[in-house]
Amino acid sequence: MSESKLKSQSQSGRWQWENATAGAIAGFATVAAMHPLDVVRTRFQVNDGRVSNLPTYKNTAHAILTIARLEGLRGLYAGFSPAVLGSTLSWGLYFFFYSRAKQRYSKNGEEKLSPGHHLASAAEAGGLVCLCTNPVWLVKTRLQLQTPLHQTRPYSGLYDAFTTILKEEGWRSLYRGIVPGLFLQVSHGAIQFTAYEELRKVIVDFKSKQRKKNADGADNLLNSVDYAILGGSSKIAAILLTYPFQVIRARLQQRPSSGGIPRYMDSWHVVREAARFEGLRGFYKGITPNLLKNVPASSITFIVYENVINFLHKSRKAN
């Protein structure tokens, strides 16, 4: 094997791990900043208007105040440990798989990627991440839904939740919601990253023409404000198109009643019941806190990600 090829493979491997590191740090920063809104969103999503162990909230502000008053800071940060683990792991794996897929489609950087290639890369990464992280998201959902009104023994934390679920329901239960989760991860990530990449090209081209610089120096033209706008805009598009999958997954991942019977049997059961009793509105419950959480959160994620990538690149060049 030639020296140039070995060097190329080494640089390729380093690039993929830099993407994973930047994605993981970005994911952690996002969760730490926005978790209370995630708790509120999850509780709205599963509240189907029938018998429930959850309090009734009028709106996002009322939900946050009610949770803070009745449950304190612990309630607002319920499920924080699996959320940090899941988000850090998801973003790290996502950027890793995404960069690998892009590299494969671009034939080692020799070919400029089309929107279809970005879409395929993001979809592939989303599916792989979902298979790896579904158990973590299931535990997070259940911890977020624990309130003083609960009838069954509450989980004491991440480890207790995992062991209790395995003991009472078996390992298969850790993959409840995997079907809508796969649709969500594949479609959401594909839409978001395709929109991000295409909008980025537009801004880079515009700025490079404005400053009369060639395409090779274009990436240096973007700053944190640009990354925030790109991240937020691409997230809005993805949320509006894929949100019903989040509602279906959350409802499937609820803890069974004391008799061990799940509230919903499968995805189609959720769809039928929601359409029958709640209409289209039922599939968009909790979308306000979701937008409030995820639009700025996505901006934070991409600001952190792009800046960490730039820092790692500069450090590598300095060495």
C-alpha positions in Angstrom: 0.0 0.0 0.0 1.4 3.4 -1.0 2.4 6.0 1.6 0.0 8.6 0.2 -2.9 6.1 0.5 -1.9 5.3 4.1 -1.8 9.0 4.9 -5.2 9.5 3.3 -6.7 6.7 5.4 -5.1 8.1 8.5 -6.5 11.5 7.9 -9.9 10.0 7.1 -10.1 8.1 10.4 -9.0 11.2 12.3 -11.7 13.3 10.6 -14.4 10.8 11.5 -13.4 10.8 15.2 -13.2 14.6 15.2 -16.8 14.6 13.9 -17.9 12.2 16.6 -16.1 14.2 19.4 -17.6 17.5 18.1 -21.1 15.9 17.9 -20.9 14.4 21.4 -19.9 17.7 23.0 -22.6 19.6 21.0 -25.2 17.0 22.2 -24.2 17.4 25.9 -24.4 21.2 25.7 -27.8 21.1 24.0 -29.4 18.8 26.7 -28.0 20.8 29.6 -29.5 24.0 28.3 -32.9 22.7 27.3 -34.0 19.7 29.4 -37.0 21.2 31.3 -38.7 21.9 28.0 -38.1 18.3 27.0 -39.9 17.1 30.1 -42.9 19.3 29.3 -43.0 18.2 25.7 -43.0 14.5 26.7 -45.8 15.0 29.2 -48.0 16.8 26.6 -47.3 14.1 24.0 -48.6 11.2 26.1 -51.6 13.1 27.6 -54.4 11.8 25.3 -57.2 13.3 27.4 -58.3 10.1 29.0 -57.4 8.5 32.3 -53.8 9.5 33.1 -51.4 9.7 36.0 -50.2 13.0 34.7 -51.5 16.4 35.8 -53.3 18.6 33.2 -51.4 21.6 32.0 -52.9 24.6 30.2 -49.8 25.6 28.2 -46.0 25.4 28.3 -45.5 28.1 30.9 -48.2 26.7 33.2 -46.6 23.2 32.9 -43.1 24.5 33.9 -44.5 26.4 36.8 -46.7 23.5 38.0 -43.8 21.0 37.7 -41.5 23.4 39.6 -44.1 24.0 42.3 -45.1 20.3 42.8 -41.9 18.5 42.0 -39.1 21.1 42.3 -35.9 21.1 40.3 -35.9 17.3 40.3 -39.2 17.2 38.3 -37.9 19.7 35.7 -34.8 17.6 35.3 -36.5 14.2 35.4 -34.7 11.8 33.1 -31.7 14.1 32.8 -29.1 11.3 33.1 -30.4 9.2 30.2 -31.1 12.4 28.2 -27.4 13.4 28.5 -26.3 9.8 27.7 -28.7 9.5 24.8 -28.1 12.9 23.3 -24.3 12.8 23.7 -24.2 9.2 22.3 -26.7 10.0 19.5 -25.0 13.2 18.3 -21.6 11.6 18.5 -22.7 8.5 16.6 -24.8 10.6 14.1 -21.9 12.8 13.1 -19.6 9.8 12.9 -21.9 7.7 10.7 -22.9 10.8 8.7 -19.3 11.8 7.9 -18.5 8.2 7.0 -21.4 8.0 4.6 -20.6 11.3 3.0 -17.0 10.2 2.5 -18.1 7.0 0.9 -20.5 8.8 -1.5 -17.9 11.4 -2.4 -15.3 8.8 -3.3 -12.7 10.0 -0.9 -13.5 13.7 -1.4 -13.1 13.7 -5.1 -16.7 14.3 -5.9 -19.1 17.1 -4.7 -22.1 15.7 -3.0 -25.6 16.2 -4.4 -28.7 16.8 -2.2 -29.6 13.2 -2.8 -26.3 12.1 -1.3 -26.8 14.3 1.7 -30.2 12.8 2.1 -29.0 9.2 1.9 -26.1 9.9 4.3 -28.4 11.5 6.9 -31.0 8.7 6.5 -28.4 6.0 6.9 -26.9 7.7 10.0 -30.3 8.2 11.6 -31.3 4.5 11.2 -28.0 3.3 12.8 -28.3 5.7 15.7 -31.8 4.7 16.4 -30.9 1.0 16.7 -28.1 1.9 19.1 -30.0 4.3 21.4 -33.7 3.3 21.6 -33.3 1.7 25.1 -31.9 4.9 26.4 -34.7 7.0 25.0 -37.3 4.6 26.4 -35.8 5.0 29.9 -35.7 8.8 29.5 -39.3 8.9 28.5 -40.4 6.8 31.5 -38.4 8.8 34.0 -39.8 12.0 32.6 -43.4 10.7 33.1 -42.9 9.9 36.7 -45.0 12.2 38.9 -46.3 12.2 42.5 -49.6 10.7 41.1 -47.9 7.5 40.0 -49.5 4.3 41.2 -46.5 1.9 40.7 -43.1 2.0 42.4 -41.1 4.7 40.7 -37.7 4.1 39.2 -35.0 5.5 41.4 -32.7 6.3 38.5 -31.2 5.2 35.2 -29.7 1.9 36.4 -32.8 1.0 38.4 -35.0 1.7 35.4 -33.0 -0.5 33.1 -32.9 -3.4 35.6 -36.5 -3.1 36.5 -37.7 -3.1 32.9 -35.5 -6.1 32.1 -36.9 -8.0 35.1 -40.6 -7.1 34.7 -40.9 -6.8 30.9 -37.9 -8.5 29.3 -35.3 -7.1 26.9 -37.8 -6.7 24.0 -39.5 -3.9 25.9 -36.4 -1.8 25.6 -37.2 -1.6 21.9 -40.8 -0.4 22.3 -41.3 2.5 19.9 -38.5 1.3 17.6 -40.6 1.5 14.5 -41.8 5.1 14.8 -38.3 5.8 16.2 -36.7 4.6 13.0 -39.0 6.6 10.8 -38.4 9.6 13.0 -34.6 9.3 13.1 -34.3 8.5 9.4 -36.7 11.2 8.1 -35.9 13.9 10.7 -32.2 13.7 10.3 -32.4 13.4 6.6 -34.6 16.5 6.3 -32.6 18.5 8.8 -29.1 17.7 7.5 -30.1 18.1 3.8 -31.7 21.5 4.6 -28.6 22.4 6.6 -26.2 21.5 3.9 -28.1 23.1 1.1 -28.7 26.3 3.0 -25.1 26.4 4.0 -24.0 26.2 0.4 -26.3 29.2 -0.4 -24.8 31.3 2.4 -21.2 30.3 1.6 -21.7 31.1 -2.1 -23.3 34.4 -1.3 -20.6 35.4 1.1 -17.7 34.2 -1.1 -19.1 36.3 -4.0 -19.6 39.3 -1.7 -16.0 39.1 -0.5 -14.6 37.9 -3.9 -13.0 34.8 -2.4 -12.8 31.4 -4.0 -14.7 28.3 -2.9 -11.7 26.9 -1.0 -11.8 29.6 1.6 -15.6 29.7 1.8 -16.0 27.8 5.0 -14.0 30.4 6.9 -16.6 33.0 6.0 -19.2 31.4 8.3 -19.5 32.5 11.9 -21.5 31.4 15.0 -24.5 33.6 13.9 -24.6 31.8 10.5 -24.4 28.4 12.2 -27.3 29.4 14.6 -29.5 30.5 11.7 -28.7 27.3 9.7 -29.3 25.0 12.6 -32.5 26.7 13.7 -34.0 26.9 10.1 -33.2 23.3 9.2 -34.7 22.1 12.6 -38.0 23.9 12.0 -38.5 22.1 8.7 -37.6 18.7 10.2 -39.9 19.1 13.2 -43.0 20.2 11.3 -42.7 17.2 8.9 -41.8 14.5 11.4 -43.4 15.5 14.7 -46.2 12.8 14.7 -43.6 10.1 14.9 -42.4 11.6 18.2 -45.9 11.5 19.6 -46.4 7.8 18.6 -43.1 6.8 20.0 -43.6 8.5 23.3 -47.0 6.9 23.8 -45.7 3.5 23.0 -42.8 3.9 25.5 -45.0 4.7 28.5 -44.7 2.3 31.5 -47.4 -0.4 31.5 -50.1 -0.4 34.2 -49.6 -2.3 37.4 -51.1 -5.4 35.6 -48.4 -5.2 33.0 -50.7 -4.3 30.2 -49.3 -1.6 27.8 -51.6 1.4 27.1 -51.0 1.0 23.4 -50.1 -2.3 21.7 -48.3 -1.0 18.6 -47.9 2.1 16.3 -51.1 1.5 14.4 -53.0 1.3 17.6 -51.7 4.7 18.6 -52.6 6.2 15.2 -56.1 4.8 15.3 -56.8 6.0 18.9 -55.3 9.4 18.4 -57.2 10.0 15.1 -60.4 8.8 16.6 -60.4 10.7 19.9 -58.1 13.7 19.2 -58.0 14.3 15.5 -55.0 15.9 13.7 -54.3 18.0 16.8 -53.4 14.8 18.8 -50.4 14.2 16.6 -49.0 17.6 17.4 -49.5 17.7 21.1 -46.5 19.3 22.8 -45.2 20.9 19.6 -44.9 24.4 21.2 -42.3 23.3 23.9 -40.7 21.1 21.3 -40.1 24.1 19.0 -39.0 26.2 22.0 -36.6 23.5 23.0 -35.3 22.2 19.7 -34.9 25.3 17.5 -32.5 27.1 19.8 -31.1 23.7 20.9 -30.3 22.9 17.3 -28.6 26.3 16.9 -26.5 25.6 20.0 -25.6 22.1 18.7 -24.3 23.4 15.3 -22.5 26.3 16.9 -20.7 24.0 19.3 -20.1 21.3 16.6 -18.7 23.7 14.0 -16.5 25.5 16.4 -15.2 22.3 18.0 -14.5 20.9 14.5 -12.6 24.2 13.6 -10.6 24.0 16.9 -9.7 20.3 16.3 -8.6 21.1 12.7 -6.4 24.0 13.9 -4.9 21.8 16.6 -4.1 19.0 14.2 -2.5 21.4 11.7 -0.4 23.0 14.6 0.9 19.5 15.4 
